[in-house]
Amino acid sequence: MWIYVGKKTETATTCHAKILKEPFEDGYANGEEGTPPGEADATYTADIKGIVKFGWIKGVLVRCMLNIWGVMLFIRLSWIVGQAGIALSVLVIAMATVVTTITGMSTSAIATNGFVRGGGAYYLISRSLGPEFGGAIGLIFAFANAVAVAMYVVGFAETVVELLQENDALMLDEMNDIRIIGAITVLILLGISVAGMEWEAKAQITLLVILLLAIGDFIIGTFIPLDNKKVKGFFGYKAEILTENFGPDFRDGETFFSVFAIFFPAATGILAGANISGDLADPQSAIPKGTLLAIVITTLVYIGMAISVGSCVVRDATGNINSTIITELTNCTTSACKLNFDFSSCQKTQCPYGLLNDFQVMSMVSGFAPLISAGIFSATLSSALASLVSAPKIFQALCKDNIYPGLLMFAKGYGKNNEPLRGYILTFLIALGFILIAELNVIAPIISNFFLASYALINFSVFHASLAKSPGWRPAFKYYNMWVSLVGAILCCIVMFVINWWAALLTYVIVLGLYIYVTYKKPDVNWGSSTQALTYLSALQHSVRLTGVEDHIKNFRPQCLVMTGAPNSRPALVHLVHAFTKNVGLMICGHIHMGPRRQAIKELSTDLARYQRWLIKNKMKAFYAPVHAEDLRDGGQYLMQAAGLGRMRPNTLVVGFKKDWKQADMRDVETYINLFHDAFDIQYGVVVIRLKEGLDISHLQGQEELLSSQEKSPSSKDVVVNVDYSKKTETDTSKVFSPPSSEKTPGLHKEEEEDGKTPTQPLLKKDSKGPRSPLNLADQRLLDASSQFQKKQGKNTIDVWWLFDDGGLTLLIPYLLTTKKKWKDCKIRVFIGGKINRIDHDRRAMATLLSKFRIDFSDIMVLGDINTKPKKENIAAFEEMVEPFRLHEDDKEQDIADKMKEDEPWRITDNELELYKTKSYRQIRLNELLKEHSSTANVIVMSLPVARKGAVSSALYMAWLEVLSKDLPPILLVRGNHQSVLTFYS
């Protein structure tokens, strides 16, 4: 969350609250960033006790200038001028400056878009683009800084060893001397860093003074051309030399881009200030001012020194006093000849002096050469010190966020400034290792590419945040442009390849690998990244665009409103529907809360986050939609009318079969059936799913308590479920809509609560000390059945009983199931009704139809005996089942019968039972055929029988569904809304 304090539009109270709240923002106080307990409090205490924080000059400007003015300034700049000439050298510096300036402006924009904590580039990128990019860059950027320490220290050690060689004072040999001096140096630098940031800042100021004296020494020296230096190519400011050196003279296979690649690493110090953002008094102000001013100053110095050295020193010189010209030469046209020196021999053999041949030109030109050596020491040691401080700070911030759980130990800080001592030790060991290896020529291009990858992502962050148009993107720094930032990101990527193509590819591979790893691990953080904002914007734009497109039969997809209640209480229902909607259509889990409004509204908000998280955790591509209503029917209507967005609205209602309808209050059964009619009225299809074991496992879960412990407790898998058998157990009920309530006893169902009955389900207790009692057989089967659709379904069949033409939904759902990985080995068998004398004809006609629909099938069976009268014992069982629900009006007075019918409209009249006898027999007969042909199927998909609204009583209709679907494998009773969902045409 980005915090703005003291806006004119805010009240003093609000501002005061935000000021107090600020140190805890972004998740520190509640551990969202993986902060160790107590860490946030320590940070806040440090702030109010007045711990020393740096301003923009000491904290950012000095560090950036020291890091940008590296060894390049004194050792390589003269060689670059010799190769590229003054004009192209200035162009090289300008190109590098364009990249760094754009990156500096992007850094300033991000840094001024809210409170900035420690972590530098990692913090800026992770809070802008999210943990995936941030985690990838944070790790390689910290590593790059650690190895950069070794690079700078080896540069320092090499210079010291050269001085030892000149004075014949080597300790062992050149390589081992570099290792010894490098190890001692990095140990001293570690001591300065560990002593505290204040000591490190003082050391940086001292080194800057030395560096500025060395630059001044060079500038003064250019005005003092001594005679003994002329033979080495230094003549002071001469127009002839300026003219000759203005153009390029590439040698030894060098090109403009190879020279650029050598110079660019000198410009990679612009984040030195941002990297210690946690130690700045006001990062939002300090980072933009310090970084951009450092870029301006260092660029002017680079350009000035390039022009100066190019105007004073020739490209080649012998260093031999005999090269002095006494008589005028006619064939010599170089600037040296015009100044009475003949260096023409250098065209045949390589001379030791001049811009192209001597890396110590700056020392030779300077007024006092040892001061240049001190400048080199200062440049290398200051850069090494800055990197040695940056790497642990970045690494500590990365570890605090717990992006990589194995690195959490490095998040711990020590002392009042929360110093990352463990990070310092790790950085020291990495640097020491590379110093001892001493093969830095291979690693150097990789490090430069790591820095450039960070710059590219900082630029891309600004472009991405601007593109997402998030209201939270309000940088105080206004001098940025999203398209310029995009160009900066592209330039960084191009420069990576210019510097070294294989190192660029390696960097991309490493960043991509870390990105994939973090994406796979899905760290539990929410930083309001621009990735989220752009995802929202893209979804919104596409939803609006989709709304303007008319539906087409080819693009029909089942978009299901699934009446799950709490999704985790009916996992089988959720997983089965998800099997045919995943990556195909919309799935919304509807949950109707009833009861007191205030309590229900409170539950809505908590359940929304909880159950959506459960869906995500279980990899369900679905939405959770809770609603409060006075009764189930109203809640269902609310959901059917309001759920969804634009074209992404449900078109199919999915409910579980109400298995307890015979024991339930028949008013609830009326409500249940009326939902079907409401769905048809709103042009929905209807799917009723029945498992013979049942769907609802909430009484086995201890739904509320166990869900909470699963999500919050790391040892939730150790929860022991104990069953209390002191109560009588009955068959599980499957009340589709029963909303979970925090007051419910686990195992107590809605209807039992309302009736005030003793709970009949086994009560659950999480008791680690008590005896571990196994579940009874029915409950064990219910648990097993609840997870059956999460497994691979094997080589079995999906049986489709297509008895009515409802538009094709009954065929489409099985087809979609077979496209999923878990169901791909299942074959579709199609069963249709027909006449005995036309079986072959009907089979061929259906085969032709399915072929036109492009639906694969393994077999088609035409049932010629579908209208045969069912067995007597099954008819008797049906009559026994409906007996308690009959009105028996013929045995009662007319007035009494009419009154009963009015009060209990669900009762079955004698006339109704006789009128629909054929239809009742048909459901009984279909169940017999289903048991005969489909008892081994994985799932059965069958046309749902529909009764005309008001014509068939609720009890009779539920009896039909009961007798049709009982004692069968999982069955889906499907009825479309008569809208065609399949087409022949392409």
N, C-alpha and C positions, 0 to 999 in steps of 0.2 A: 504494500500500500504506500502510495506517495503522499507525503505530508507537507502542507503549506501552512506556515505560521504567520499570523499578524496581517492577514489580508484586510483591506479597509472594509470589506463587506461583512466581515465577521465581528461578532460582539467580543468584548473584552473577556467575558467568561469563557467563550468558545476557544479563543486564542490561548487563554491561560490553561485550559484543559488540554489543548493540543500540545502546548509546550511541556506540560508534565508528562503527557503520554508519549511524546516523541521518541525517547530512548527505547521504548518497548515496541515500537512499530516494526512492521515487517516480520512479525512472528517470533521475535526473540523472547518475549516474556512467556509465551506459552509453548515454546519449543518447536514451533513449526519449521524453523530453520535448522533443527537438529542441535540447538545450542545446549551445552551441558547445563544441568540444573544449577541455578545460582549465577550463571554467567551474565545474564541480563542485569541482575541486581548489581553485580560487581561493576559492570560498565557504567551504569547510571551513577553509582556512588563515586566512581572515578571522575565523572564529569562535574559533579557538584563540589567535589573537594578541590577542584582547580588544578588537575594534572596538567603539566606543561604540554601545550599543543602548539604546532608551528603555524606561522602566518604564510602568506603566499610567496614571500621572497625567500625566506629560509627553507620553507617546506617544499616549494614547487620550482620556483625560478632557478635557484642555485643548483638543485639536483638535476633539473633538465639540462641546464647549460653544461654542467660537468659531464653528464652522460653523452650529450651530443658532441662536445669537443673531446673526442677520443684521440687515440694514437694517430688516426688519419690526418689530423690537423698538422702534425709536425713531421710525419714520416712518409705519408703517401700523397698528400696534396700536391707537392711539387712534381712528383712523377706523373700524376693525372694531367697537370698542366702541360708537361712535356709531351705526353701522348696526344691529348685531345686539343691542345691549344687553348688560349685564353677564352675565346668565344664559346667553344663547345664545353669547356670546363664550367663556365658560368651556366650554360644550358643544363649540364649534368646536375649542378647544385640546385638550379631552379626546378628541374623535374622532381628531384628528391623532395624539395621544399613543398611543391604542389601536393604531393602525396601526404606529407607530414602535416601540412596546414589543414587540408581537408579532414584528416584524422583528428587533428587537434580541435577543429570546430565541432566535429561529431562528438568527441569526448566531452567537450564543454556543454553541448546540448544535453547529453545524457546526465552529466554530473549536476546540471542545474534543474533537472526534472524531479527534484525531491531530495530527501535526506540521504546522504551517501555514507555508507559504513566502510570499514576496512575491507580490503580485497582488490582494490585497483581495477585493472582490466577485467578480472574475473567477475567482480561485483557488478560492474557496469553491463557486461554482456549477459550475465545470468539473469539479472533483473529485467533486462530488455527482451531477450530472445528466449528466456526460459532455462531450466536446468540442463537440458540436453546439450545445447551449444555452450552454455556457461561451464558445465562440468568438463567438457572436452577441452575447451580453451584454457580453463583454469589449471588443469594438470600439465599441459604442455608448456604453458606460459611460465608456470613456476619452475618447471624443469629447465626451460630455456634460460631463465635468469640464473639458476644454479650453475649451469654449464658456462654461462657468460662470465661468471666469477672466475672460472678456470682460464677462460680465454684472455681476460684482461690481466690476470696475475701472471700468466705465461708471457704476455707482451711486456710486462714490467720486468720479469726475470730475464728475458732475452736482452733487454737494454742493459741491465746490470752486468750480465755475462759479457757483453761486448766491451763494456768499460774495463772489466777484469782482464779480458784478452789483450786490450791495448796496453795494459800495465803489466801484462804477463803474471797475473795473480790468480789463475784458475785453481780451484780446490781439487777437483778430480778431472773431469772432462766436460765439454760443453753441455751435453745432454743432461748429465747427472747434476751439474751445477744448476741448471734451470730447474730441475726437480727439487733440489734442496732449497734454493732461494724461494721458489714458488710455495713450497710447503710451509716454510717459516712465515712468509708474507701472509698467506691465507689464515694462518693461526693468529697472527697479530690482528688482522682485520676482524676475525671472529671475536677476539677479546674486546675490540672497540664496539662492535655491534651488541654484544651481550651486556656490556657496561650500561647500555641504555641509549635511547634515541637522542637524548640531549648531547651525549658525548659524540655520538656519530655525526650529529649536526655540526658540532664544533669542528670536528675533523674535516667535514666537507667544506666549511667556510675557509679553513686554513688552506686546503688544496685548491680552492677557487682563487685565492689570493696569489698563490704560486703560479697557477695557470695564467692568470691575467698579467702577471709580471713577465712571464715567458712570451706571451703574445706582444706585450709592449716592447720587450727586448728585441723581438724580430722586427717590429715596425721601425724602431730606432736604427737597427742595423742596416736596413735597406737604404738609409740616407748616408751611410758611412762606407763607401766602396774603397777599401784599402788595396794598395797595389799587390800585396801578396795573395789577395783573393781573386784578382783578375785572371790569373792563369787557371783558376778553378771554375771560371765562367761567370763570376759575379762582377758586374760593372756599375751597379747603381741604376737609377731610372734612366733608360735610354729609349728614344723613339724607335731607333733601329731594332732593338731587341723586342719591343712591344709589337712592332709590325711583323717581325719574323715569327714570333711565337703566337700571333693572333689566330692563325689557322692550325689545323691538326697535322700531326706527323706520326701516324700509327705505325708501330714497329713490333716485331716478334709475334705477329699474328693477332695483335690486339685490335679491337673494333670499338666503336662508340658504345655499344651495349655492354661489352666486356668491361670497359672502363667504368661505366655506370654501375655495373654489378659490384665492382670493387669499392666504389665510393658509397653506395647506398647504406651499407650497415652503419656508417657514421651517423646517419640520421635517425637511427632506431632507438634513441633515448628519450623520446617525447613523453613516455608514460612513467618516467621515474618519479614524478611528483604524484601522479594519480595512484601509483602503486602503494603509497603509504597514506591513502585517503583517511584511514582510521586515526591517524596521528595529526590530522590537520584541524585547526580551530574552526575553520569555515570552508569545508571542501567545495561547496557550491560557488563560492567566490574565488577561492584560491586556485583551483584547477584551471578554469578558463584564463584568468589573468596571467598566471605563472607560465602555463604551457605555451600559450600563443606568443607571449613576449619573449620567451626563451627561443622559440623558433625564429622570430624576427632577428634577435640579436645574433644568434649563432650563424644564421644564413648570411647576414651582412659581413660578419667576420670571415666566414669561409670565402665569400666572393672577394672581399677586400684583399685577403692574403693570397688568393689565387691570382688576382690581377697584379698584385705587388711582385710576387715571385716571378710571374711571367714577364714582367717589365724589366727585371733586374738581372736575371740569370739566363744564359744561353742553354740550348739543349745538350750540347756536347762540349767538353773541355778536357784538355790533356793533363792539366796540372803541372806542365813542364815549362820552366821559364824560357826555354829555347824556342817556344812557340811564338815569341814576340816578333812582330814584323819590323824589319829595319828599312827595307825597300818596298815600295808599293807593288803589289801583285795585280796582274791584269785579269787573271782568270778566277779570282776569289771574290764572290759576291755576298758572302754571309755577313751578318751584323758584326761578328767577331773580327772579320777582316777590316771592316770600316773602323773598328776600334783598335786596329793595329795588332790583332792576334790571329794566328793561323792555326785553326783546329781542324783543317781539312783531313788530317790523318785519321780522324775519328770515323770517317766514312768507310775506311778499309778495316780498321780494327776498333773494338769497343774500348772507349776511353773510360777512366774511372770517375770522371766528374761531369757536372752538368745536370740539368733537370731529369734527363732520362736514365742517368747512370748512377747517381748518388742519392741514396735515401736520406742522407744527413745534410741536405742543402740548407734546411732551415737553421741548423746549428752553424753552418759555415757563414750564412748571411748575417746572423744575429750579432749584436754588439758584444754579448758575453755568452759564449757557447754553453758553459755548465748550466746556465739558467734554462736553456732549451731542454737539456737533459732532465732538469728538475720539473719542467713543464710536462715532459713525457711521463715521468713518474707520477706527477699529479693527475694527469688525464687517465692513466691506466688504473691507479689506485682508487680514484674517486668513482670511476665507472664500476670497478670491482666491488667497492663498498656499497654503492647504490643497489647493485644486483644482489649482493649478499643480504641486504635488508629487505628488498622487494620480494625475493623468492619465499622466505618463511611467512611473510605477512599474507601473501596471496594464498599460500598453501594452507595457512591456518584458517582463513576465511572459507576456503573450499571444504576443509574438513569439518568446520562448524556446521555447515549446511548438510553434512552427512550424505553427500551425493555418492561417495564411495565408502560404504560402511566400514570396511577394513582399515580405513585411515583415520578413524575418529580419535585415536589416541593423540594425534598431532593437533587437535583443536584446543588442547589445554594451554592456557596462558599463565604467566607467572608475574608477580609484582603488581604495583599500582598501574603500570601501563599495559598490563596483560601481554607481556612479551612472549612470543612463541619460541621458547628456548629449545624445545624438541625439534622444531622446524629449523632453527639455526644449526643444530648439530647435524641434522640430515643434509642440509645444504652444504655445510662444511665437508661432510664425507663425500658427497657427489663431486664437489669442486676438487677436493684433494685427489679423488680417483682419476679424474680427467687430467689433472696436472701431472700425476705420475705416469699416465698413459702417454701424455705429451704428443698425441696425434690429433692436433686440433684443426689441421687443414681439412680433414674430412668432415668433422663435426660442425665447423663454422658455418657453412652454407645452410645446414639444417636449422641451426639456431636462428639465423637471419630469417628463414622461412617461417619458423614458429612465431617470431615477432610479427612478421607481415600477416600471418593468418589471423592474429589477434586484431591488428589494425583493420583488416578487411571486415571482420565481424563487427567491430565497433562502428564502422561506416554503414555496414548493412543494417545494424540495429536501428540507426537513426532513420534510414530509408523505410525499414519495415514498420517502425512505430508511426511514422508519418502516414504511410500507406494505409495502416489499420484505422486511422482517424479515431483513435481512442480518446474520449474526453479527458482521460488521465494524462495524456501526453501534452504537457504545457511547460516546455523548458523556459527558464528565465533568460537564457542566452538565445537571442533571436537571430543571430547572424549565421544561420545554417540554411541549407536547402536540401530537400530529400533527394533530388536528382543529382545534385553535386555529390552528396554522400554515396549514392549508388555508383557514380563514376569513380569516386575514391576507392570503393570496394573492388571494382573491376580492375583499376590500376594496380592495387595491391596484389591481386591475383596474377596479373601480367608480370609485374616485377618479380614475383616469386619464380616464375619460369625463366625470366631474364637472368636472374642470379644463378640459378642452378635447376635445370629441369627435373633431374631425378630427385633432388631434395624436395622440390615442390610436390611431385607425385607422392613421395613418402609422407610429406606433411598432410596431404589430402587423405591418404589412406589411414593415418593415425587418427586424425580428427573424425573421420567417418566411423572408424571402429569404435572410438570412445563415445561418439554420438549414439550409435546403435546400442552400445552397452547400457548407457544411461536411460535411453528410451525403453529398453527391455526391462530394466530394473524398476522403472516408474517411481522415482523418489516422491515421497508424500509431501510435496511443497506446493505452495501457490503464491507466486510473486506478482500476479497480474501482468504477465509478460505480453509483449505485442503479438506473440504467436496466438495467444488466446483471443486477443482483440481482432486480429485478422481472420481467425477462424469464424468468429461471430459475424464479422462484416461480410465474409464470403457466404456464410449460411444465409444471412439476411437477404443479400442481393439475389442469390439463387432462388430463395423461397419466393421473393417478389416476382422474379422473372418467370418462375414456374406457374404462378397464379394466372398469368396472362395466356397460358397455353391450354387449349381444350384437351380433355381426356381422350385417349384413343384406346381402342380395344387391345392393340398390340402392347401397350404399355401398362395394362392393368396388372396390379400386384395386390395380394391380400395385405391390407393394413389393419392390424388387429387391435381391438380394444379388449384386453384380457382381464376379466374380473377375478383377480387373484387375491384380493385383500392384501395382507402383508405378503410380498412376493416370496419370502423365504419360508412361508408356512405351506406353500403348495409348489415345491420345486419341480415336480413332474409336469404340472400344467405349464409352468414357465418354460422349461427346457423343451417340451414337445412343440409348443407354438414357436419358440425361438428357432427350432430346427428348420421350419419352413419360411420364416420371415428374415432370418439373418442375411444381411447383404442383399435382401430382395425388397422387403417392405417394412413399413412402420410397425412397431410393437409398443403398445402402451399398457402398463399394468395399472388397472384401476383399483382404487381402494376407497370404499365408502365408510366414512366415520359417522356414527350416530351418537345420540346422547346429548348431554348439556353442551351448549354451543361454546362456552368459554373453554372448557376442558378439551373439546374436540379441535378447536382452532389451535390451541397450544400443541396438541399432538400432531397436527398437520405439518407444522414447520419442522418439528424434530424428526418426524417420520420421513419427510421429503428428502432430507440430507442422508438419513440413515439407510433407507432402502435403495436410494439411487446408488449409494456407495456399495451396497450389497450386490446390486446388479452389475456394476462395473467390476467389482472384485471377482465375480463369477463369470466374467467375460460375456455378459448378456448385452447385446446391442438393443437396448430397450429403454423406455422412459417410465418413470413412476409418477402417477397422477392421483393424488389423494383429493377427496372432496368431502365436505360436510353436508349432510342432508337429514331431513326429519325421518325419512324411511328409505328403504333400499331402492324402491322404484323411482323415487324422486332423484336419488343419487345417480342411479343408472341413466336416467334421462339427461341429467346435467352433463354427465361424462360423454354420452353419445352425441349431444348437441354441441358441446364446447371443446372437447378434446381435439388436439391437433392444431395445425397452422396452415392456412391456405390450402394447397393441393395435398399437403401431407396430413390428411385427416383419416381417421379410421373408416373402413367400409365393412368391417366384419366384427361382430360381437362374439367373443369366445367365453364360455362359462363352463365350470365343472358341473357334473351331474349331481343333483341334490339327492344324495344317497339316503339321507335320513327323513325323506318326505313323509313316510308313513307314521313316524313318531312326532314329527314337527307340528307346530301350530299351522293349520291349513291356510291361515291368512298369509303366512310367509310363503307357502306354496303358490298361492294366488299371485303374490308379488313376483315370485320367480318366473312364472309362466307369462305374466304380463310384460316382463322385460323382453321376451321373444317378440311379442306383438308390437311393442314399442320399437324394437329394432327394425322389424319389417316396415313399419310405418315411416321410419326415417331412412328407408332404402338401404338398410344394412343387411348383410348376410349373417347367418347364425351358425355357430359351431358349438356343439355340446360334447365335452370330452368325459369319458367314464373309464376309470380303472376299477377292476373288481375289488382291489384291496382298499381303494379310497385315495383321496388326494391330500387331505389336510393332515399335516404332521406337527401342527403347532403344539399339541398336547405332549408330544414326545420331545420337543426341543426345549421346552421352557422358553418359549419364543423370545420374549423381551430380554430376559436375563442372559440367556445363552448367546444371543446375537451380540449383545453389548460386550460380553466377555470375549467372544471370538474376535471382535474388531479391535479391542483395546488391550487384551492380555496376550503377551507373547507366548504364553504356555497354554493357550486355549485347547490345544489338542489333548491335554491331560485331564480335561473335565470328565468326571465320572457321572454317568446317569444311573440313578437308583430308582426303582419303581416300588411304590407302596401298594401292596396287594390287599390292604385292609378294606378297600372298597371293591364292590362288585364290578367287574369289567364287562363292557359290552362291545359290540362291533363299532369300529371307528365311523364317525360321521364326517361328512365332507361339506360343511356349510361354506359355500363359495365366498360369501360376502362378509363373514363375521370379522369385524374389525378388531385388531389387538388393542387391548387397553392395559395401561400400567397397573390398574387395580385388579386385573384378572388373576385368579390363581391358575398357574399353568395346568392345562388339561380341562379347565372348566369352559364349556361351550356357551355360545350366546343364548341358545334356546334354554339351556339349563339355568343360566343366570336369571333370565326373565321369569321363568316359572318357579324360581326359588328352590329347585330340586337339589338333592345331594349330588355332587359330581360323580359321574359314573365312569370317568376315564381314569386310568392309573395316574396317580400324582407323581410328579418328578421331583427329585431332590438332588442338588449338587452337593454331595457330602463325601469328602475325600476320606473321612474316617470310618464311615459306615460300611456295611457289607455290600459287595457289588452284586446286585441281583440282576439276572438276565431279563430281557423283555419277554413278554408272553409271545406266543406264536403269531397271533394276528398283528401285533404291533411290529414284530420283526419283519413280517411280510410287507407291511405298510412302508417301513423304512427302506427295505430293498427295492420296492416298487417305485419309491420316490426318486431313486437315482438311476432307474433303468434307461432313461433316454440320454444319460450322459456318457453311456458306453457305446462302443462300436456294435452295430446291430447284426453283423454277420450276414451269411448268405441265406436269407429267409424271404418271406413275401410280404408285400403290402397289398392287402385285398381290398379292392374297390367295388362296392355294391352300388352301382349307378342305376337307381330305380326311377328317378324323375329327372327331367331336364330342367335344371335350375340355372342354366347359363354356363355351366362347366366348372364351377368352383369345386365340386366333388372330385373332378379329375385333376384339376390344377394343383391342389394341395399335395396329393401323392407324388406327382411329378416333381414338385419343388423339393420334397423330402429326399428323393433319389439323387438330387444334384449335390447333396451335402456329403461330406467325407464319411461321417458315421453311418450313413444310410446308402452309400453308393453300391454296395453289394446286394441290396434288396431288389427283388423283381416285382413288378406290378402285375397282379392278376385282376382281371375285370369280370364281374358277375352282372348279368342283366336278366331281366324277366323276358319270357317269350312263350310261344306256343310250341307244343311238342312236335307238330308237323312242319314247323318252320325253323327248327333249331339251326341247321346248317346255313340257311339263308341269313338268319339274324346274326350268326357269328361272323359271316363274311362281310355283312354290312357294317358291323361294329369295327371289325379289323380295318376296313377301308376308311372309316371315319377317324379312328385313332391315328392311322398313317397320315391322313391329311392334317391332323392336329400336331403331327410330329412327336407323338408320345410313345415311347417304347413300352412294350408289354410282353410278358412271357406267355400268357394264356388268356383266352376268353371263354367263359362258361355261360351258356344260355340255360336258365333254369325254367324248364317247362312245367314243373310241378309247384310253382310258386303260389298258385291259388288253391292248392289242395287243402282240405280241412285238416287242422292240426290234430295231434293225438289227444285222446279224451283226458288223460291224466294232466296234460298241460292246460287244457281248457278248465278243468276242475281247479287247478292251482290258481289260475287267473281269477276265476269267480270267487275263490276263497280270499284272494288278496283284495278284491274290490268290495267285498261284502261290508266291511266296517264303514265304507264311505257311501253306501247306497241310501237313498231317501225312503224307499219302500212306500211310495205315496198311495199305492193301491190298498195298503193295509191300514191307512189312517184316514181320519176325517179330512175333507177337502180343505177346510180352513186351517187346520193344523199343518197339513202338508204344504199349503201355500206359504204359511208363516215360516216354516222350517226352510223352505227353498229361498225365501227372501233373506232370512238371517244367515243361512249357510249355503250360498250359491255354488259352492264347490261340490255339493253332494250330487251323486249320480242318480238320475231318475230312471224308473223302469223303462219308460218310453225311449230315453236316450240310449240305454244299454241295448235295447232291441234294435233301434235305428242304426247303431254303429257296430252291430255284431260282426258284420263282414270285415270291417276295418280292424276290430279287435282280434279276430281270428288271423288276419293277415300278419299282425305283429307277432303273434304267437308262432305262426308258421315260419316267419322269417328268422326267428330266434332258433328254431329247430334246424333250419338250413345253415345258419351261421355256425352252429355247433358242429354240424356235419362237415362243412367245407373249409371253415376258417379258424378252427380251434387252435391251429399251430402258427397262425400268422403273427408277425411282429406287431402289426397294427391293422385295424380294420377302419376303412373310411366308407361311410354309408350315408345315403340320403336320409335327411331328417324328416319324419312324418310331421306334417303341419295340420293343426286343427283350426277351423274357421273361428275367428274371435267371437265369443259369446254363444257359440253353438255347442261346443263340447266343454263339459265341466273340467275343472282343474284336476280333480281326482282321477277321472277317466284318462285324461291326457298323460298324466304322470304314470298311470298304470301301463299305458302303451309304451312309454319310454323305458319303464322298468322291465317289462317282460321282453321287450325287443333286445335290450342290451345286457341282460344279466348273464353272469357266469361266462364271460367272453374275454379274449385278450383286449388290450387297450383299444377303445373304439371311439371314433370321431363321427358324430352325427352332424352332417353338413347340409345346409340349405342356403343356396345363394339367393340374391334378391331379384333373380331372373334377368339380370344384366349380363350380357354375353362377355365371358372372360377369355374365350378361346377363339381363334380365327384360322381359316385355311390360308389366308393370303399373307404374302411377305410385305 
